[in-house]
Amino acid sequence: MPLIKIPRQKIPGEVTIISADRLIDERTTEPYYQVLINIKDYTLLADNKNKLKAGMPVDVFIKTGDRSLLNYLFKPVLDRLHTSLTEE
């Protein structure tokens, strides 16, 4: 099977909707989340020969924030400690 060269372009956007649960692709049985992304700058698409169309698959990198390894390890413990020391 020959490889197809696909031009890549970074297009900044903002995630506005994420599906509440993961979905399963019937063809590949791979799990995925359905996401709606609003493109911030449509002028980036003006000269694009390969037009972006609704429903087409894309690779998306979603920036979620910076967390250290220690934060991942200790956050559950610190959260539990914080709630155990409070009164209702």
DRENTIVO-499573 format. One record per atom (N, C-alpha, C, O): residue number from 1; residue in one letter; atom name; z, x negated, y. Coordinates in pm, 1 decimal. Layout:
REM residues N
i_aa_at_zz_xx_yy
NUM_A_CA_Z_X_Y
...
***
This chain:
REM residues 88
i_aa_at_zz_xx_yy
1_M_N_0.0_-84.4_-116.8
1_M_CA_0.0_0.0_0.0
1_M_C_0.0_-89.5_123.9
1_M_O_91.1_-170.8_139.8
2_P_N_-97.5_-77.1_210.2
2_P_CA_-103.0_-163.0_329.6
2_P_C_2.1_-122.2_432.4
2_P_O_36.2_-4.7_445.3
3_L_N_51.9_-220.3_504.2
3_L_CA_147.0_-192.6_611.1
3_L_C_72.4_-145.6_734.8
3_L_O_-37.2_-193.2_764.5
4_I_N_131.6_-53.8_805.1
4_I_CA_71.1_-1.5_926.8
4_I_C_151.7_-53.3_1045.3
4_I_O_273.6_-37.2_1050.7
5_K_N_82.7_-115.0_1139.3
5_K_CA_151.0_-165.3_1257.9
5_K_C_176.8_-49.2_1353.6
5_K_O_84.6_20.3_1396.4
6_I_N_303.0_-30.5_1385.6
6_I_CA_341.2_76.1_1476.9
6_I_C_396.3_11.9_1603.5
6_I_O_494.2_-62.5_1596.7
7_P_N_335.5_39.1_1718.9
7_P_CA_389.1_-17.9_1842.8
7_P_C_525.9_41.9_1874.7
7_P_O_548.1_162.1_1859.7
8_R_N_615.7_-43.8_1918.6
8_R_CA_750.8_2.8_1951.8
8_R_C_773.3_-7.2_2101.2
8_R_O_726.7_-100.3_2167.0
9_Q_N_844.0_88.2_2152.3
9_Q_CA_874.7_91.0_2294.1
9_Q_C_1014.7_148.9_2310.9
9_Q_O_1047.5_251.2_2250.8
10_K_N_1097.2_83.7_2392.4
10_K_CA_1229.7_137.1_2422.1
10_K_C_1216.0_246.1_2527.2
10_K_O_1158.4_224.5_2633.9
11_I_N_1269.0_362.2_2496.0
11_I_CA_1265.9_474.5_2588.5
11_I_C_1409.9_523.8_2603.4
11_I_O_1462.8_585.9_2511.2
12_P_N_1474.3_497.7_2717.4
12_P_CA_1613.1_541.4_2734.5
12_P_C_1624.3_693.1_2736.3
12_P_O_1539.1_762.8_2791.4
13_G_N_1730.4_742.4_2675.3
13_G_CA_1754.0_885.6_2672.8
13_G_C_1901.5_915.7_2658.3
13_G_O_1984.9_825.2_2654.4
14_E_N_1932.7_1043.4_2650.3
14_E_CA_2071.2_1087.2_2637.6
14_E_C_2079.6_1190.8_2526.6
14_E_O_2003.9_1287.9_2525.4
15_V_N_2172.0_1169.7_2433.0
15_V_CA_2193.3_1264.7_2324.2
15_V_C_2260.8_1388.3_2382.1
15_V_O_2366.5_1378.6_2444.5
16_T_N_2199.1_1504.8_2361.1
16_T_CA_2256.5_1628.5_2413.9
16_T_C_2310.8_1718.9_2304.1
16_T_O_2403.7_1796.1_2327.9
17_I_N_2253.8_1710.3_2184.1
17_I_CA_2300.2_1793.6_2072.5
17_I_C_2294.0_1711.1_1943.9
17_I_O_2196.2_1640.6_1919.1
18_I_N_2399.6_1720.8_1862.4
18_I_CA_2401.8_1659.7_1728.8
18_I_C_2438.7_1770.3_1631.0
18_I_O_2528.9_1849.6_1658.0
19_S_N_2368.9_1776.3_1516.7
19_S_CA_2399.6_1880.1_1418.5
19_S_C_2544.8_1866.1_1372.4
19_S_O_2596.6_1755.1_1360.9
20_A_N_2609.7_1979.7_1346.4
20_A_CA_2750.8_1980.4_1309.7
20_A_C_2775.4_1914.9_1174.5
20_A_O_2883.6_1861.5_1150.3
21_D_N_2677.3_1918.3_1087.5
21_D_CA_2691.4_1859.8_954.4
21_D_C_2564.0_1784.4_921.3
21_D_O_2459.2_1809.0_981.2
22_R_N_2572.7_1693.3_826.7
22_R_CA_2452.6_1619.5_789.0
22_R_C_2360.3_1709.3_707.9
22_R_O_2404.8_1800.4_638.1
23_L_N_2232.6_1682.0_718.4
23_L_CA_2130.1_1756.5_646.6
23_L_C_2070.6_1664.9_540.4
23_L_O_2087.6_1543.2_546.9
24_I_N_2001.3_1722.2_443.4
24_I_CA_1938.7_1644.5_336.6
24_I_C_1787.8_1665.2_342.7
24_I_O_1740.0_1778.7_342.7
25_D_N_1712.8_1555.1_347.9
25_D_CA_1566.9_1561.1_346.0
25_D_C_1523.4_1603.4_206.0
25_D_O_1557.1_1536.9_108.1
26_E_N_1449.0_1713.2_195.7
26_E_CA_1407.7_1765.6_65.2
26_E_C_1315.1_1670.5_-9.2
26_E_O_1316.9_1665.1_-132.2
27_R_N_1234.8_1596.1_64.5
27_R_CA_1138.1_1506.1_1.6
27_R_C_1203.6_1378.6_-50.9
27_R_O_1176.4_1336.0_-163.2
28_T_N_1290.3_1317.7_30.7
28_T_CA_1348.6_1188.1_-6.7
28_T_C_1493.6_1199.0_-52.6
28_T_O_1548.4_1101.7_-104.3
29_T_N_1555.8_1312.7_-35.4
29_T_CA_1697.7_1338.4_-63.1
29_T_C_1791.8_1248.1_17.7
29_T_O_1907.8_1230.2_-19.2
30_E_N_1741.9_1192.2_126.6
30_E_CA_1824.5_1108.2_214.5
30_E_C_1899.2_1197.1_314.3
30_E_O_1841.8_1292.1_367.5
31_P_N_2026.5_1166.7_340.0
31_P_CA_2099.7_1243.5_440.9
31_P_C_2062.4_1199.9_582.1
31_P_O_2028.2_1083.9_605.0
32_Y_N_2069.0_1293.2_676.1
32_Y_CA_2040.9_1261.9_816.5
32_Y_C_2109.7_1365.3_905.0
32_Y_O_2151.5_1470.9_857.7
33_Y_N_2120.7_1334.5_1031.9
33_Y_CA_2171.5_1428.3_1131.8
33_Y_C_2056.6_1465.8_1224.7
33_Y_O_1978.3_1379.8_1265.1
34_Q_N_2046.9_1591.6_1257.7
34_Q_CA_1945.1_1634.8_1352.9
34_Q_C_2002.2_1617.2_1493.3
34_Q_O_2113.0_1662.2_1522.5
35_V_N_1925.3_1551.1_1579.6
35_V_CA_1971.9_1516.1_1713.5
35_V_C_1867.2_1557.1_1816.0
35_V_O_1747.2_1540.9_1793.6
36_L_N_1913.3_1610.2_1928.0
36_L_CA_1824.5_1639.8_2040.0
36_L_C_1852.2_1536.8_2148.0
36_L_O_1965.7_1521.9_2193.4
37_I_N_1747.4_1465.3_2189.3
37_I_CA_1760.4_1360.2_2289.6
37_I_C_1672.1_1395.0_2408.4
37_I_O_1553.1_1421.9_2392.7
38_N_N_1730.8_1394.2_2526.2
38_N_CA_1654.3_1414.3_2649.7
38_N_C_1612.8_1278.5_2703.4
38_N_O_1696.6_1190.5_2723.4
39_I_N_1484.2_1261.9_2726.5
39_I_CA_1431.6_1136.0_2779.1
39_I_C_1462.3_1129.4_2927.9
39_I_O_1439.3_1225.1_3001.8
40_K_N_1515.3_1013.7_2971.2
40_K_CA_1556.6_999.3_3111.3
40_K_C_1440.3_968.6_3204.8
40_K_O_1440.3_1013.9_3319.3
41_D_N_1341.3_892.8_3158.5
41_D_CA_1233.2_848.8_3247.7
41_D_C_1098.2_872.1_3180.0
41_D_O_1054.9_791.1_3098.0
42_Y_N_1032.5_981.6_3214.0
42_Y_CA_904.4_1015.5_3151.7
42_Y_C_790.2_926.1_3198.1
42_Y_O_683.4_926.6_3136.8
43_T_N_810.0_849.6_3304.4
43_T_CA_702.8_760.9_3351.0
43_T_C_675.2_650.1_3249.7
43_T_O_566.2_593.0_3249.2
44_L_N_772.6_618.9_3163.9
44_L_CA_750.7_518.8_3059.1
44_L_C_647.8_565.7_2957.2
44_L_O_586.6_484.0_2888.5
45_L_N_628.6_695.8_2947.0
45_L_CA_534.7_751.8_2849.6
45_L_C_395.6_773.6_2907.5
45_L_O_303.6_809.2_2834.0
46_A_N_378.6_753.2_3036.6
46_A_CA_251.7_784.2_3103.5
46_A_C_135.2_702.5_3049.0
46_A_O_26.6_757.2_3029.7
47_D_N_154.3_573.5_3023.7
47_D_CA_46.0_487.2_2977.2
47_D_C_45.7_469.0_2825.6
47_D_O_-30.0_387.1_2773.7
48_N_N_127.6_542.9_2755.6
48_N_CA_140.6_527.4_2611.0
48_N_C_21.3_591.2_2539.4
48_N_O_-4.7_710.5_2555.0
49_K_N_-51.2_510.2_2460.5
49_K_CA_-166.2_562.3_2384.9
49_K_C_-120.7_653.6_2271.2
49_K_O_-187.2_752.4_2239.8
50_N_N_-7.7_620.4_2210.0
50_N_CA_46.6_701.9_2101.2
50_N_C_144.1_802.3_2160.9
50_N_O_258.9_768.4_2189.6
51_K_N_99.7_922.8_2179.2
51_K_CA_178.8_1024.9_2248.0
51_K_C_301.1_1064.7_2165.8
51_K_O_294.2_1079.0_2043.8
52_L_N_411.6_1081.9_2234.7
52_L_CA_535.2_1129.5_2174.4
52_L_C_526.4_1280.8_2162.5
52_L_O_497.3_1349.8_2260.3
53_K_N_551.8_1333.2_2040.8
53_K_CA_539.8_1476.5_2016.9
53_K_C_669.7_1530.3_1960.0
53_K_O_742.0_1459.3_1890.2
54_A_N_699.1_1655.7_1990.1
54_A_CA_820.2_1719.9_1938.8
54_A_C_817.5_1722.3_1786.5
54_A_O_715.3_1754.5_1725.8
55_G_N_930.3_1687.9_1725.5
55_G_CA_943.2_1692.9_1580.7
55_G_C_903.5_1566.8_1507.5
55_G_O_925.3_1557.1_1386.7
56_M_N_845.6_1469.2_1576.7
56_M_CA_804.3_1347.4_1506.8
56_M_C_926.2_1259.1_1479.3
56_M_O_1018.0_1254.1_1561.1
57_P_N_928.2_1188.9_1364.4
57_P_CA_1042.0_1102.5_1332.4
57_P_C_1042.5_977.8_1420.1
57_P_O_937.3_922.8_1452.8
58_V_N_1161.0_934.7_1456.9
58_V_CA_1177.1_815.2_1539.3
58_V_C_1298.0_736.4_1488.9
58_V_O_1384.4_790.9_1420.2
59_D_N_1303.0_609.8_1523.2
59_D_CA_1422.5_529.0_1500.6
59_D_C_1501.3_530.3_1630.0
59_D_O_1449.2_495.3_1735.9
60_V_N_1626.6_570.7_1621.2
60_V_CA_1710.0_582.4_1740.4
60_V_C_1834.2_496.9_1722.8
60_V_O_1898.9_500.5_1618.1
61_F_N_1866.8_420.8_1824.5
61_F_CA_1989.4_342.2_1826.2
61_F_C_2082.3_407.2_1927.4
61_F_O_2053.7_409.0_2047.2
62_I_N_2193.9_460.7_1878.6
62_I_CA_2287.2_532.6_1964.3
62_I_C_2406.1_442.7_1994.3
62_I_O_2477.8_400.3_1903.6
63_K_N_2426.5_414.0_2122.2
63_K_CA_2538.2_330.4_2164.0
63_K_C_2662.9_417.5_2171.3
63_K_O_2666.6_516.3_2244.6
64_T_N_2765.0_379.9_2094.6
64_T_CA_2885.6_462.1_2087.0
64_T_C_3004.8_401.5_2157.5
64_T_O_3106.1_469.3_2174.9
65_G_N_2996.5_277.7_2198.2
65_G_CA_3109.4_213.4_2265.1
65_G_C_3150.8_87.6_2191.6
65_G_O_3106.9_62.4_2079.4
66_D_N_3234.5_9.8_2255.1
66_D_CA_3278.8_-116.4_2197.0
66_D_C_3416.1_-100.0_2134.5
66_D_O_3508.8_-49.2_2197.6
67_R_N_3428.4_-144.0_2008.5
67_R_CA_3557.0_-144.7_1939.2
67_R_C_3568.0_-274.2_1861.0
67_R_O_3471.4_-320.1_1800.1
68_S_N_3685.1_-331.4_1863.5
68_S_CA_3707.2_-455.6_1789.6
68_S_C_3749.4_-423.4_1646.3
68_S_O_3782.1_-309.2_1614.1
69_L_N_3748.3_-524.4_1562.0
69_L_CA_3792.6_-508.1_1423.7
69_L_C_3938.6_-464.4_1420.1
69_L_O_3975.4_-378.1_1340.3
70_L_N_4021.3_-522.8_1505.4
70_L_CA_4162.9_-484.5_1510.0
70_L_C_4178.9_-338.7_1551.5
70_L_O_4267.5_-269.3_1501.5
71_N_N_4094.7_-292.4_1641.4
71_N_CA_4100.1_-152.9_1682.9
71_N_C_4070.1_-60.8_1564.9
71_N_O_4139.0_39.5_1545.7
72_Y_N_3968.5_-93.8_1486.3
72_Y_CA_3935.2_-14.0_1367.8
72_Y_C_4051.5_-11.0_1269.5
72_Y_O_4081.9_93.4_1211.8
73_L_N_4116.6_-125.7_1250.6
73_L_CA_4223.7_-135.8_1151.8
73_L_C_4352.7_-67.0_1196.2
73_L_O_4417.6_0.4_1116.3
74_F_N_4389.7_-83.4_1322.2
74_F_CA_4520.5_-37.1_1366.7
74_F_C_4521.6_98.2_1436.6
74_F_O_4629.4_154.0_1457.5
75_K_N_4407.6_152.7_1473.2
75_K_CA_4406.1_280.6_1544.0
75_K_C_4473.1_392.3_1464.3
75_K_O_4553.2_465.6_1522.4
76_P_N_4445.5_410.0_1334.8
76_P_CA_4515.1_516.6_1261.1
76_P_C_4667.3_498.5_1260.6
76_P_O_4741.6_596.0_1271.5
77_V_N_4712.8_375.1_1248.0
77_V_CA_4857.0_347.9_1247.1
77_V_C_4917.2_378.0_1384.2
77_V_O_5021.8_442.3_1393.6
78_L_N_4851.7_331.9_1489.5
78_L_CA_4902.1_355.1_1624.6
78_L_C_4899.8_503.4_1661.2
78_L_O_4990.9_551.7_1728.5
79_D_N_4797.3_575.4_1618.0
79_D_CA_4791.4_719.4_1643.3
79_D_C_4907.1_791.4_1574.9
79_D_O_4970.0_878.9_1634.4
80_R_N_4934.8_755.2_1451.6
80_R_CA_5045.5_816.3_1376.0
80_R_C_5179.1_782.0_1441.5
80_R_O_5266.7_867.7_1453.6
81_L_N_5194.2_657.7_1483.1
81_L_CA_5317.2_614.4_1549.4
81_L_C_5337.3_690.9_1679.8
81_L_O_5448.7_733.1_1710.9
82_H_N_5230.9_708.6_1754.9
82_H_CA_5239.5_780.9_1882.2
82_H_C_5283.1_926.2_1860.8
82_H_O_5367.6_976.8_1934.6
83_T_N_5226.6_992.7_1761.1
83_T_CA_5262.1_1133.1_1736.8
83_T_C_5401.3_1146.8_1675.9
83_T_O_5467.1_1248.9_1695.4
84_S_N_5446.9_1045.8_1602.8
84_S_CA_5579.5_1055.0_1541.6
84_S_C_5690.9_1037.0_1643.7
84_S_O_5803.7_1079.7_1619.2
85_L_N_5662.3_975.6_1756.1
85_L_CA_5764.5_950.0_1857.3
85_L_C_5765.3_1053.1_1969.9
85_L_O_5833.3_1033.7_2070.7
86_T_N_5691.4_1160.9_1954.3
86_T_CA_5688.4_1264.6_2057.9
86_T_C_5758.7_1390.4_2008.8
86_T_O_5759.7_1419.6_1889.2
87_E_N_5816.8_1463.8_2101.5
87_E_CA_5882.9_1590.2_2068.6
87_E_C_5795.1_1705.8_2112.1
87_E_O_5716.2_1694.4_2205.9
88_E_N_5810.0_1816.0_2043.0
88_E_CA_5734.6_1935.6_2080.7
88_E_C_5820.2_2030.1_2159.3
88_E_O_5773.5_2136.6_2199.7
***
